[in-house]
């Protein structure tokens, strides 16, 4: 039974890493879109109709396609990424909302489909026909999946979007306003925030303003508290690339009002949807209890815009709602984010395995290329690579050292260095290389052992 539980947990962890692997490499693109949006939309800091023309195409096409390509590439390299993008185009065209969920489905599906085709067909392709068959198979399979996305998957996700919006409307009608967060927050993560805010809350809020002079409906979707709590949890309880991106995301989200910037942080750790629901619920409840309201929709949803449209006497109450929702979201997210980033609870056993691998490392042969591998291939592995480069240079050893995502280790690597929790994935990515496990990329004492083992040899720089 214990083995079954451990196996299930391993599958869940692998699935979570796969989701984060689709989102993490594209955080920079989300930041670029968010900055352009915050600056140039009509309610932005530097309104420009010409420059704001980038906003729609970027969120409709660029961002979903990047996620799709990354997902397909994780499954079957560049070929999988290309087919994943073709497949995703179908759901993009077949929907009237940004297709991030569709991209996270169709990208890996395209990669998987072409992978299975290649595994069956490649061994029997006649010599000289490789390029012809490979190109046509990618085009045909990608095209079929694109049609599937347009006809089947796109409409299903569209239906889900309209279901969420109808559910929000029903909850408001029944007077159970805080419960609206159960649908609003997941809807936001699916990039339905504008549809919910302007399509549901906007018209109803305007009607209430005409009757009472203010409306609490303007404060539900636009509350930056739940997203701020998520970002703060990542800031305090993660290390590496994720943590490095959060300060900028916090500024764009809280002060710039572009809430979409925190959505990828939830998508790569989906259990955090519970945290944003709890944060949203507590924020709405606080606004209800304090009888706050606004006279217009804060757009974009920054703390400045929120204060600018607050009804008379509601400023302090709205601030309290933001603070409460931030705190609740942060507290609920904290254990999930810690689990997302922590060393596995069985670290003791894996440390023993690492020590054994250190012993097996003795007597390494010719080494010309060393690759550091981590989840995204950008943060901790880059630091480790730089540390080892300096030590090798100081020892007069001319060995090529680079860093890469754990699922994309170059096939010509002689030695792969990865965190103890990622070594098994690294072995699958580069089965012919020697593998070495460490627990700390920055201050690993094993680096000195590696340098000592390589000293006296004459590796060739590649």
N, C-alpha and C positions, 0 to 999 in steps of 0.2 A: 504493500500500500504506500509506504514511504517512497519507494522508487517511482511509483506512478505519479505521486504528487510532485516529486522533483522533476520528472520528465515533463509534466504539464507546465510547471513553472519555467522550465527551460524554453519550451515552445512559446510561452507568453513573452518571455524576455526577448527571444529571437524576433517575434512579430513586432514588438515595440521598437527594437533596434532597426528593423526594416522600415517601419514608418518614419522613424527619425532620420534614417538614411535617405529617404526621399525628400524630406523637408530641409534638413540642416544645410546641405550644400547650397541651397537657394535662398537662405536668409538674406544675403546681400541684395538679391533682386527684390525681395519684399521691402527692404529698407529703401531702395531706390524708388520704388513705386510710392511708398508712403511719403517720402520727402517731396516728390513731385506733386502729390495730391495735397499735402499740407500747405505747400507754397502757392500753387497756381489755380486751384479751383476757385469759383466765384466767392466763396466765403473764406478763402485761405489768406495767408499773410501777404502775398504778392499776386493778386488776381491777374490772370492772363488767359484770355480765351484761346489764343494760339498754343501756348505751352500746355494748357490743361487738356488739349486734345490728346495728349499721350496717356492720360489716366485710364480712359475706357479700354482701349486696345491692350494696354499692359495687363490689366486685371482680367480681361476676357480671354486673351490669347497667350500672352507671354508667360505669365506665372503658371497657369495650368499646364502649358506645354513643357516648361522647365521641370515641373514635378513629374509629369508623365515620362519625359526622357530619362530623368534620374532613376525613376522606378523601373523602367524597362532595362536600363543599363545595369542596375543592380542584379537583375535576373540573368541577363545574357549579353553583357557588354554593349558596345556601341550599336551593334545590330539589333539587340533587344530594345535599346533606347529609341532607335529610328522607328521601329514597328510600333512601339508604345505611343509615340507622338501621332503617327497616322491614325491609330485606333482612337486616340483621345479627341481628334478633330471631329469625329462623329457626335460625341456627347456635347461638345462645345456648340456646334451648329444647332443641335436639337434642343437646346435649353435657352431660357431667357434669364438665367442667373449665372454667375461665375462658377465654372465646373471644377472646383478643387477636389471635391469628393469623387467626381467622375474620373478625374486625372489619376487619383490615387488607386482607382480600380483598374482603369483601362491601360495605364502605363505598364504595371507589372503583368497584366494579362497578355498584352502584346509581346512582352519579353518572354513570357512562359510559352506562348504559342509558337514563336519562331524557334525557341530552344528545342522544343519537342520535335518540331519538323526537322531541324538540323540533325538531331541525334539519330533520327530514323533514316534520313535521306543521304547524309554526307558519306557514309561508308560505301554507297553504291553509285555515286555520281561518276560518270565516265570522265576520264582524263581529258582536260581541255574544255569541259562544260561547266566548271565550277562557278565562274563569275556569272554566266548566263542564268544558271539555275538559282543561284543565291539571290541575284537581283530580282528575278521574277517572283520567286517565292516570297521574299519580303514584301514586294508590292502587292501581291495577291492576298496574302494573309492579312497585311495591314489594312488593305481596302475592305475586305470582308468584315474585319472587326470594327472598322469605321462605320460601316453600314449598320452593324449590330448596335453600336452606340447611338447612332442617329435614330433608329427605329424602336429600340427596346430600352436600353439603359438610360438614355437621356430623358425620355418621358417619365420613367420611374422616379428619377431624382427630381424632376420637375414636379411630379405629383407629391413627393415628400415635402417639397418647398411649400406648395399651396396648402397641404395638410397642416403644416406648422402655423402658417398664417391664419388659417381658419380656426385652429385650436386657440391661438392667442385671442382672437376676437370673441370666441365663446367664453373664455375665462373672464374677460372683462365684462361681458354681459351678465355673468352670474355673480359679479361683485367679489371675486376671489383674486384680487389684483396681484398680491405677492406670488401666487402660484403661477402667474404668467411667466416667471423666470424659468420654469421647467421646460417651456417651449422656446422662450426668447433666447436664452443663452446657447442652447444647441443650434438654434437657427442662425445666430450670429457667427458661430464657428464655421458654418457652411456658407458664409458670406451672404446671408440673407438679411444682414443688418439694415441696409437701406430700404429693402422691401418692407420689412416689419415696421421700421420707424416711420417712413414717409407714406407707406401704403396702408398701414393699420392705425398706428398711434397718432400720426399727423392729423388726418381728417377728424378723428374723434376728439383729439385735443383741442383743435380749433373751435369745435362746437362747444366744448366745455368753457373755453375762454370767453366766448360770446355770452355765456350764461352766468359765469361766476368770476371772470377776470383772471383765472389761472387754471392750470391743468397739471395733474401729477403724471399724466401719460407721456408728457415730454421728457420725463426724468427716468424712464424705465430702461429703454435700450441705450440711451446716451450716457448712462452712469459709467465713468471710467474706473470705478473702484474694483469690480471683479477682475478685470484684466490687469490692473496695477498689482493686485495681490499675487497673481500668477507670475508676473515678471519679477517681483521682489523675491518670491520663493526661488526662482531660478538664479537670481543674483546672489542670494545668500547660501544656497545649498548645492550649487554645482561648480564645477571647475572647467577650465578649457574654453573651447570655442563658444559653447552655449552661453556661459557666463560673460564672456567678452562682448557678446552682441547685445546683452540685456540693457546696459546703461543707455545706449542710443535708442533702443526700442522704448524704454520708459519715457524718455523725453518726447519722442514722437507721439506716443500713445497719450500720455497724461497732459502734456502742454500743447502738443500739436493737434490732438483730438482725432488722430487716425487710429481707430481701434483695431483695424485689420492687422496691424503689425504684431499683435499678440496671438492671433489665431494660429499661426504655425507652431507656436510653443505648446498649444493645446493639442494640435493635430499629431505632433510627434510623441505625445504621452496622453492618449485619449481619456484615460481615467480622470484627468484634470477637469473634465466636463462637470464632474460632481462639485468641484471647488467653485467654478464660475456660477453654477446654479445656486449654490449656497450663498455666495457673495451677492448675486443679483436678488435673491429672495430677501436677504437681510436688509439690503439697501432699499428695496421697495417698501418693506415693512416699516423701516425707520421713517421714510417719507410719509407713509400713511399715518403713523402715530403722531408725527409732528405737523401734519396738515400742510405740507409744503406744496409748491407748484411753480410752474413757469408760464410765461405768456407766449412763448414761441419755442420751436425746436432748436436746441443748441446744435449748430452746424458750422464746422465739425465739432464732435463731442469732446472738446477740451475743457479743462477746469475753468479756463477764462471765459469761454462761450457759455458754460453752465451758469457762472455767476452773472454774466451780462444779461441773460434772459430770465433770471430768477424773479419771481413775483415779490412784491414788497413784503418784507417780514419773513421771507423764506430762505435768505442767504445762509444763515447759521444752520438751519435744519438740513439744507441740501449738503453743506459741508459735512455735517454729522453723518448723513447717509453715505457719502463717499468714503469717509473714514471707516465706518462700520463695515461696509461691504468689502473694502480693501482688507481689513483685519480678518474678517471671516474667510474670505477667499484665500488669503495667505496661510491661515492656520490649517484649513482643510487641505490645501495643496502641499503643505510642507512635507508630510510623510511620503507622499507619492513622488515628489521631486527628489527627496533624499534617496528613495529606492531607485529612481531613475539613474542616479549618478553614483551610488555607493559601490563599494567593493562587495562582491557576493558574500553572503553570510558563511559560506563554506570556504572563506579565504584561507583558513588554517590548512585545510587539506590541499588547496591549490598551491599554497606556499611550499608545502612539502614537495609537490610535483615540480614546482619551479626549481627548488634546490636540487632535485634529482636531475633536471634538465641542465642545470649548471654543471653538474658533475659530468654528464654525458657530453657537454660542450668541449671538455678537454680533448685536445688532439685534433682540433679543427684543421681541415685541409686548406686548400687554396681558396681565398675569399676575395672577390673583386667588387662585389656589390652588396651593401647592407641596406635593408629597408625597414624603417620604423612604421608600424601600422597601428592606427587607432580607429575608433568608430567612424569619424568623419575625415580623418587623414589631414587635418589642418591644425589642431590645437596642441594637444599633449605630445603627439608624435613628432610634430615640428620642433618642439622644445627639446625632446630627447635626441633627435637627429643632430641638432646644433651642438648639444653637449658632447655627443660622441665625436663629432667632426673635430671639435677643438682638442679633445684628448688624443685622437689619432694623429692630428697634425703635430701636436706637441711631441708625440713619440716618433715622428718622422715617417709615419705610415701613409701611403697614398692610396686610400680606399674610398670608393664612391659611396656616399651615404645620402639617402633621400627618405621622404616620408610619403605615405599613401593611405587611403581608406582600407580598412581591414578586408573588405570584399573585392578590392581591386589591386592586390599586390602584384607587381610586375613578375612575369614568368621567369625572367632571367636573374631573379634575386638569389644570391647564395645563402644569405643569412637574413632571417626575418625576426625582428624584435617587437614583441607586443605585450600588452598587459596580460596578466595571468588569466583574466576573465575572457580574453578575446583570442587566446592562443588556438583554440579548436577551430574557430572561424578562419584564422590565418592559415592553419594547416590545409583547410579545404580550398582556400584561395590559391595557395602556393604549395602543393603537395611535394614538390621535388626539392624544396629549399630546406635548410636546417632552421629550426625554430628555437627561440630563446625567450623565456617568460621573465617579466619583471613586474614589480608592484608600484614603482614610482619612476615616472619618466624623467623627472627633473634631477633627482639626487640618488639615482640608482648606484649602489656600490658595485654592481655587476659590470658597469662600464669599464672599470679598471681591470677586471678579470678578462674582459674581451680584448682590451688593448694588450694585456700581457700575453694572451694566447696568440695574438696576431704578430706580436713583435718577433723579429727574426725571420719572418716570411717575406715574400716579395710579391704582394698582390698587384694586379694590373689595374690601373685606373680605367674605368669604362666611361 
